[in-house]
Amino acid sequence: MKRILVRADDLGYSRAVNYGIYDSVSQGIVNNVGVMINMPTTRMGINLLKEFDIDLGLHTVICAGRPVLPAMAVPSLVDESGYFKTSQIYRENFKKGKLDFVNLDEVVAEIEAQYKLFVRLVGKKPDYFEGHAVISDNFIKGLKIVAEKYDLPLLLIELDKTASFKKNTKFKIILESMEECYNPQKTLEEAVKNSQKEFIPMFVGHPGYLDQELLTHSSLTVPRTKEVVALTSERIKQYFKDQNVKLVRYSQCE
């Protein structure tokens, strides 16, 4: 039996993203969803998925929307308008060789606040715990601190595109949505073909539809719609069936 973990990130980003993820779960192969707990449409997204037996993870955010804590409590993380500094600012800071501007105490407090809000809205601990990628060592340190404090299943991403999870699980990350000529259906099929015994392929997708909120704030647009089509296609479902593919959930890992 071949294995693959299929994940949809960014629940809560916008109404259109929420509906794209809903279709990818209800009509498709997605059974792991990352929640951006700080966004205005997060509650709507959680309500859309509450009837489905899937894993929900905390996709911790410090580069989109507003913090859960008051902006004055996390000044190193926000701009003059009280919104999180964008991922572009993190990239530019790294390229210029500047020191990490994220204050460790502040980011730990914000991560902890996001975790507590997740538990309140979802009604349980996250099935997995990780961060929406930004270039910040203190953000990674903060995730580790909060994970240890609350005994959370932290997904640790490595530079070689592998990830460690719990004690015995290793993933090979498949994240190609920003690449030119991206074909998510082909990517999924190739991930299954290249499945290895020691690594579970982890397809990280961002399925969604487009609305003004997304078009205004995200650089990832059309590939989201392509992923909805691929993740709900009868062809990919039949391919997985023919290849005897098991769709893995984080909560099933050891």
NORZI-V484331 format. One record per residue. N is the residue number from 0. OMEGA is omega in degrees with one decimal (none if undefined). NEAR is the number of other C-alpha atoms within 12 Angstrom. D_CENTER is the distance of its C-alpha to the mean C-alpha in Angstrom with 1 decimal. Layout:
# NORZI-V484331
n=N omega=OMEGA near=NEAR d_center=D_CENTER
n=N omega=OMEGA near=NEAR d_center=D_CENTER
This chain:
# NORZI-V484331
n=0 omega=175.6 near=18 d_center=26.1
n=1 omega=-177.1 near=26 d_center=23.1
n=2 omega=171.3 near=32 d_center=19.6
n=3 omega=172.2 near=42 d_center=16.1
n=4 omega=-179.1 near=38 d_center=12.7
n=5 omega=-173.7 near=47 d_center=11.1
n=6 omega=174.2 near=42 d_center=7.5
n=7 omega=179.0 near=45 d_center=6.5
n=8 omega=167.3 near=45 d_center=3.6
n=9 omega=172.8 near=48 d_center=5.8
n=10 omega=-178.8 near=47 d_center=8.3
n=11 omega=-177.0 near=43 d_center=11.0
n=12 omega=177.3 near=47 d_center=11.0
n=13 omega=178.5 near=39 d_center=14.3
n=14 omega=-178.1 near=29 d_center=16.6
n=15 omega=175.7 near=31 d_center=16.4
n=16 omega=178.9 near=46 d_center=12.7
n=17 omega=-178.8 near=42 d_center=13.2
n=18 omega=176.0 near=35 d_center=16.1
n=19 omega=176.7 near=43 d_center=14.5
n=20 omega=177.9 near=47 d_center=11.9
n=21 omega=179.1 near=40 d_center=15.0
n=22 omega=-179.0 near=31 d_center=17.0
n=23 omega=175.5 near=41 d_center=14.6
n=24 omega=-172.1 near=38 d_center=14.8
n=25 omega=-177.8 near=23 d_center=18.4
n=26 omega=-172.1 near=22 d_center=19.9
n=27 omega=-170.8 near=30 d_center=17.6
n=28 omega=-178.4 near=43 d_center=16.1
n=29 omega=174.8 near=45 d_center=12.6
n=30 omega=172.1 near=38 d_center=12.7
n=31 omega=-175.3 near=43 d_center=9.3
n=32 omega=177.6 near=47 d_center=7.1
n=33 omega=-174.5 near=44 d_center=4.4
n=34 omega=170.0 near=49 d_center=6.9
n=35 omega=-165.7 near=46 d_center=7.9
n=36 omega=-172.9 near=47 d_center=11.1
n=37 omega=-171.1 near=38 d_center=13.3
n=38 omega=-176.3 near=35 d_center=13.6
n=39 omega=-177.6 near=23 d_center=16.9
n=40 omega=-179.9 near=26 d_center=15.8
n=41 omega=-178.0 near=33 d_center=13.5
n=42 omega=177.3 near=26 d_center=16.5
n=43 omega=-179.4 near=27 d_center=17.3
n=44 omega=179.1 near=38 d_center=14.0
n=45 omega=179.0 near=38 d_center=14.4
n=46 omega=178.5 near=21 d_center=18.0
n=47 omega=-172.9 near=25 d_center=17.4
n=48 omega=-170.5 near=32 d_center=15.7
n=49 omega=-179.0 near=20 d_center=18.0
n=50 omega=-174.1 near=14 d_center=20.4
n=51 omega=178.2 near=20 d_center=18.2
n=52 omega=-177.7 near=16 d_center=18.0
n=53 omega=174.9 near=31 d_center=14.4
n=54 omega=175.5 near=36 d_center=12.0
n=55 omega=179.5 near=41 d_center=9.9
n=56 omega=175.4 near=40 d_center=7.7
n=57 omega=178.3 near=46 d_center=7.7
n=58 omega=-170.4 near=40 d_center=4.8
n=59 omega=-171.1 near=47 d_center=8.0
n=60 omega=169.1 near=45 d_center=9.3
n=61 omega=-179.2 near=51 d_center=12.6
n=62 omega=177.7 near=37 d_center=12.9
n=63 omega=-179.6 near=39 d_center=12.7
n=64 omega=179.2 near=35 d_center=15.0
n=65 omega=175.4 near=31 d_center=17.3
n=66 omega=173.4 near=38 d_center=17.0
n=67 omega=175.7 near=35 d_center=17.7
n=68 omega=172.6 near=29 d_center=20.8
n=69 omega=-177.6 near=20 d_center=23.6
n=70 omega=-178.3 near=25 d_center=23.3
n=71 omega=179.7 near=20 d_center=26.5
n=72 omega=-177.7 near=20 d_center=25.0
n=73 omega=-172.7 near=31 d_center=22.4
n=74 omega=-178.9 near=28 d_center=24.4
n=75 omega=-175.6 near=29 d_center=22.9
n=76 omega=-169.7 near=44 d_center=19.5
n=77 omega=175.3 near=34 d_center=20.8
n=78 omega=-175.8 near=21 d_center=23.1
n=79 omega=179.1 near=14 d_center=26.5
n=80 omega=178.8 near=15 d_center=25.2
n=81 omega=175.9 near=24 d_center=23.0
n=82 omega=174.4 near=27 d_center=19.6
n=83 omega=171.1 near=34 d_center=17.1
n=84 omega=-173.8 near=31 d_center=18.2
n=85 omega=177.2 near=27 d_center=16.3
n=86 omega=177.7 near=25 d_center=14.5
n=87 omega=178.4 near=19 d_center=17.8
n=88 omega=177.3 near=25 d_center=19.8
n=89 omega=-179.5 near=29 d_center=18.0
n=90 omega=-179.9 near=21 d_center=18.7
n=91 omega=178.6 near=19 d_center=22.2
n=92 omega=-179.8 near=20 d_center=22.9
n=93 omega=-179.0 near=18 d_center=22.0
n=94 omega=180.0 near=13 d_center=24.1
n=95 omega=177.2 near=11 d_center=27.0
n=96 omega=-178.7 near=12 d_center=26.9
n=97 omega=177.6 near=15 d_center=26.7
n=98 omega=177.4 near=17 d_center=25.9
n=99 omega=-178.0 near=26 d_center=22.5
n=100 omega=-178.8 near=28 d_center=23.1
n=101 omega=176.4 near=33 d_center=20.6
n=102 omega=-173.8 near=25 d_center=22.8
n=103 omega=-179.2 near=26 d_center=21.8
n=104 omega=-179.8 near=23 d_center=23.3
n=105 omega=-176.7 near=30 d_center=21.7
n=106 omega=175.0 near=41 d_center=18.1
n=107 omega=179.5 near=32 d_center=18.8
n=108 omega=-179.7 near=29 d_center=20.2
n=109 omega=177.9 near=39 d_center=17.3
n=110 omega=179.7 near=43 d_center=14.7
n=111 omega=178.4 near=33 d_center=17.3
n=112 omega=178.0 near=28 d_center=17.8
n=113 omega=177.2 near=38 d_center=14.2
n=114 omega=-178.4 near=41 d_center=14.4
n=115 omega=177.7 near=26 d_center=17.7
n=116 omega=176.6 near=28 d_center=16.8
n=117 omega=-179.0 near=34 d_center=14.1
n=118 omega=-179.2 near=23 d_center=16.9
n=119 omega=-176.3 near=16 d_center=19.3
n=120 omega=-176.7 near=25 d_center=17.5
n=121 omega=178.0 near=29 d_center=16.1
n=122 omega=178.8 near=16 d_center=19.2
n=123 omega=173.8 near=18 d_center=17.9
n=124 omega=175.6 near=26 d_center=15.9
n=125 omega=177.0 near=38 d_center=12.2
n=126 omega=170.2 near=35 d_center=12.3
n=127 omega=-170.8 near=37 d_center=10.0
n=128 omega=-179.3 near=45 d_center=9.2
n=129 omega=-174.1 near=41 d_center=7.5
n=130 omega=171.1 near=40 d_center=7.1
n=131 omega=-163.3 near=34 d_center=6.0
n=132 omega=166.3 near=27 d_center=8.7
n=133 omega=-179.3 near=31 d_center=12.2
n=134 omega=-178.9 near=30 d_center=15.5
n=135 omega=177.5 near=31 d_center=16.8
n=136 omega=-178.6 near=21 d_center=18.4
n=137 omega=174.7 near=26 d_center=18.9
n=138 omega=178.2 near=36 d_center=15.2
n=139 omega=177.0 near=33 d_center=14.8
n=140 omega=179.6 near=26 d_center=18.0
n=141 omega=177.2 near=30 d_center=17.0
n=142 omega=-179.5 near=44 d_center=14.0
n=143 omega=-179.6 near=28 d_center=16.7
n=144 omega=-178.7 near=24 d_center=19.3
n=145 omega=178.6 near=31 d_center=17.5
n=146 omega=179.9 near=29 d_center=16.3
n=147 omega=-177.7 near=16 d_center=19.9
n=148 omega=-174.7 near=16 d_center=21.4
n=149 omega=179.1 near=19 d_center=19.8
n=150 omega=-177.6 near=18 d_center=19.5
n=151 omega=179.9 near=29 d_center=15.7
n=152 omega=-174.8 near=31 d_center=14.2
n=153 omega=174.6 near=36 d_center=12.5
n=154 omega=-176.0 near=36 d_center=10.6
n=155 omega=-178.4 near=31 d_center=12.5
n=156 omega=178.9 near=26 d_center=11.8
n=157 omega=-178.3 near=16 d_center=15.3
n=158 omega=-179.8 near=11 d_center=16.9
n=159 omega=178.7 near=12 d_center=18.1
n=160 omega=168.7 near=20 d_center=14.7
n=161 omega=179.5 near=23 d_center=15.0
n=162 omega=176.1 near=28 d_center=13.3
n=163 omega=-178.2 near=30 d_center=15.3
n=164 omega=-176.5 near=30 d_center=14.6
n=165 omega=-174.7 near=23 d_center=17.4
n=166 omega=-166.4 near=13 d_center=20.8
n=167 omega=-173.5 near=14 d_center=21.2
n=168 omega=175.3 near=28 d_center=18.0
n=169 omega=178.4 near=29 d_center=17.1
n=170 omega=167.1 near=36 d_center=14.5
n=171 omega=-171.6 near=33 d_center=15.1
n=172 omega=175.1 near=31 d_center=12.0
n=173 omega=-177.4 near=35 d_center=12.5
n=174 omega=-172.6 near=28 d_center=10.8
n=175 omega=-171.0 near=26 d_center=13.7
n=176 omega=179.8 near=29 d_center=12.8
n=177 omega=-177.6 near=22 d_center=14.6
n=178 omega=-179.6 near=14 d_center=17.5
n=179 omega=178.9 near=10 d_center=20.9
n=180 omega=-178.8 near=14 d_center=22.1
n=181 omega=176.8 near=22 d_center=18.7
n=182 omega=-173.2 near=26 d_center=19.5
n=183 omega=179.0 near=36 d_center=16.6
n=184 omega=177.2 near=31 d_center=19.2
n=185 omega=179.1 near=22 d_center=21.0
n=186 omega=178.8 near=31 d_center=17.9
n=187 omega=-179.6 near=41 d_center=17.2
n=188 omega=178.9 near=31 d_center=21.0
n=189 omega=178.6 near=22 d_center=21.2
n=190 omega=178.0 near=32 d_center=18.4
n=191 omega=-179.3 near=35 d_center=20.6
n=192 omega=-175.4 near=22 d_center=23.7
n=193 omega=179.8 near=20 d_center=22.7
n=194 omega=-179.3 near=28 d_center=21.4
n=195 omega=-176.9 near=19 d_center=23.0
n=196 omega=-174.5 near=17 d_center=24.3
n=197 omega=179.9 near=17 d_center=22.8
n=198 omega=171.6 near=26 d_center=19.2
n=199 omega=175.1 near=36 d_center=17.0
n=200 omega=179.2 near=38 d_center=15.3
n=201 omega=178.8 near=41 d_center=11.5
n=202 omega=179.0 near=44 d_center=10.7
n=203 omega=-179.5 near=37 d_center=7.2
n=204 omega=178.3 near=45 d_center=8.1
n=205 omega=-176.6 near=51 d_center=7.9
n=206 omega=179.1 near=46 d_center=11.0
n=207 omega=171.2 near=41 d_center=13.0
n=208 omega=-174.1 near=33 d_center=16.6
n=209 omega=170.7 near=30 d_center=18.0
n=210 omega=-174.5 near=22 d_center=19.6
n=211 omega=178.7 near=15 d_center=21.1
n=212 omega=180.0 near=22 d_center=18.4
n=213 omega=-178.0 near=28 d_center=15.9
n=214 omega=-179.2 near=19 d_center=18.8
n=215 omega=-168.5 near=14 d_center=19.9
n=216 omega=-175.5 near=20 d_center=16.8
n=217 omega=174.1 near=27 d_center=14.5
n=218 omega=179.1 near=19 d_center=15.6
n=219 omega=-173.7 near=27 d_center=13.5
n=220 omega=-174.0 near=28 d_center=15.7
n=221 omega=178.2 near=28 d_center=17.7
n=222 omega=177.8 near=31 d_center=15.4
n=223 omega=-179.5 near=39 d_center=13.3
n=224 omega=176.5 near=31 d_center=16.6
n=225 omega=-179.0 near=30 d_center=17.4
n=226 omega=175.8 near=45 d_center=14.4
n=227 omega=179.9 near=39 d_center=15.5
n=228 omega=-177.9 near=31 d_center=19.0
n=229 omega=-174.5 near=36 d_center=18.1
n=230 omega=179.0 near=44 d_center=16.0
n=231 omega=-173.5 near=28 d_center=18.9
n=232 omega=176.8 near=24 d_center=21.7
n=233 omega=179.9 near=16 d_center=24.6
n=234 omega=-177.7 near=19 d_center=25.1
n=235 omega=177.3 near=29 d_center=21.8
n=236 omega=178.2 near=26 d_center=22.4
n=237 omega=178.1 near=18 d_center=25.9
n=238 omega=179.1 near=24 d_center=25.0
n=239 omega=179.1 near=29 d_center=22.8
n=240 omega=-179.7 near=19 d_center=25.7
n=241 omega=-178.6 near=15 d_center=28.3
n=242 omega=179.9 near=21 d_center=26.5
n=243 omega=-176.4 near=16 d_center=26.1
n=244 omega=173.6 near=27 d_center=22.4
n=245 omega=176.5 near=25 d_center=20.7
n=246 omega=-173.4 near=33 d_center=17.2
n=247 omega=171.3 near=28 d_center=15.8
n=248 omega=-179.3 near=32 d_center=14.0
n=249 omega=-177.4 near=35 d_center=12.7
n=250 omega=179.3 near=27 d_center=15.5
n=251 omega=-176.2 near=20 d_center=18.0
n=252 omega=-178.3 near=24 d_center=17.5
n=253 omega=none near=14 d_center=20.1
